[in-house]
Amino acid sequence: MEWRFVEEGDLEWVLKGTKEMFDESEWGEREYDEESVKKFFHQIIDNPSFIFGIIALRGEKKIGFMSGHIIQFTFMKDYFAKETELYVIPSERGKMAGLFMMRKFIEWAKSKKVRQINFEPSSNGEDIKKFDVFAKRLGMTKEPNYRIKL
């Protein structure tokens, strides 16, 4: 499995994936806003120092994407990293692409000298049980969201 940072040419693929992710989520009964996704995508491209965005690849095939960002704590000068989106295409689920991308995000966040890394999965049911397994492998605690304190 390989990865790379998102590029302008990934926009249509990311739009398709975010629509699928949205439809699968608990938010699926609401209206999907493609313009908001485009705006966020361009923020990722324009701000690589503070916004993380990668594509996971198996060979040349795009199999997932992940985004996250760095935010300053409200009451101090320290920063934390927060996962924003994590999506793996259905045919690749269970093949470690999610864990692979989470590790890349953690590495990136640590390189930015953050004090804490937060994950807030929007999944429920069986998916959250799978996320619990990933979280333990990565050294996260759950309090109430998944965290790695550095």
N, C-alpha and C positions, 0 to 999 in steps of 0.2 A: 504494500500500500504506500502511496506517495501522497504528497500534499503540496499546495502552493497558495500564495495569497491571491485573493480575488482580483480579477482583471475586468476591464470594461466589457470585454466580450462574453463574460459570464452572466450578464444581466438577465437575458431571456431565460436561461436555465434556472437561475435563482428565483425569478418570478414564478416559474412553473412549480418549483419545489416549495416555495413559501405558500402558494395557493393550496397544494396538497397537504402541507403541514397544518395550515389553518383549518381546512375542511376536516381533518382528523382530530383537531383539538376540541376542547370544551367551548371554544369561542366560535366554532363553525356555524352556529345559527345566526351569527351577526354578519354584517357586510364586510367582505374582504376589500381592502383599499390598495389597489395596485400602485397608485401615486405615492402613497406613504412608503411602500417598499422601495420604489425607485429612489426616493429622497434619501432613505436610510442607506441604500446601496452606495449612492454617490458620497455620502458622508464617510463610509468605510474607505472608499478609494481616496478621498481627499485628506483623511486624517489618520494615516497609518501609525502614528506615534501614540494615539490614544484609542483608536478603534481597531479591533482585531477582526479580520475576515479571511477565512480560508476555504478552499475547496479540497475535499478528499478525492483521490483518484485511485482506481485500480486499472493499471495500464493507462490508456488514454481516456477511459470512461469516468465521467464525473459521478461519484457515488454519494456525496454528502457535502454539507457546508456547515460552518459554524461562525458565529460572530459573538463579540463581547466588547466591553469597553472599560476604560479606567475613569474613575470618579473620585473626587476628593471627599473625604469624610466631612460632614457638616461642621463639626466642632473642633477640628484639628487640621494640621497641614498634611497629614498622611493621606495616602490614596488606597483605594481598593479596586479590584477588578471584578466585573460582573459579567457572567455569561448572558447573552441576549437571545440567541437562537441556536439550535442544534437540530439538524435534520439529516437523516440517512434515507436513501431511497428504499422502498419496501423490499426489493430483491437482495439488498445487502444487509438488512437488519440481522443481528445475531452473529455477524462476522467481524466484530470488533472495530468497525469504522467510528462509531460514537466514542468509544474509549480512546482511540487513536487521536481524534480531534480534541478531546478534552485534555489529553496530555500535552498537545501542542499549545493549547490555550494557557495551561498552567505554566509551561516553560516560558512563553511570551510574557505572561504577567509577572513572573519572578524576575525576568530580565528588566522589567520596568520598576522594580524595587517597591512593589505594593506591600501593604501590611496584611492584606486579607484577600482571598479569592472566593467569590460567592457564586453558587449555582442555584437556580430556582426553576427546576423543571416544571413545565406546564402539563405534563402527563399525569394520568391517574390510573388506577387499577393495576393491571399486569405490568404496564410500562414503568410505573414508579417502583415496582419491586425489582425490575431489571436495573433501574437507575441506582437503587440502593446498593446493589452488588458492585457497580462501577464506582460508586462513591467510596465504598470501603477500600477497594483496590487502590484508590488514589489518595487515601489518608484523610478523607473528609469526615467532619462531624456534622450532625444534624441538630440545629439549635435555633430556630425552627427550620431554617433553610440550610442547605448544604454549604459547608465552609471549610476552607483551609486557612488557618492563621499562620502567618510567617513571623 
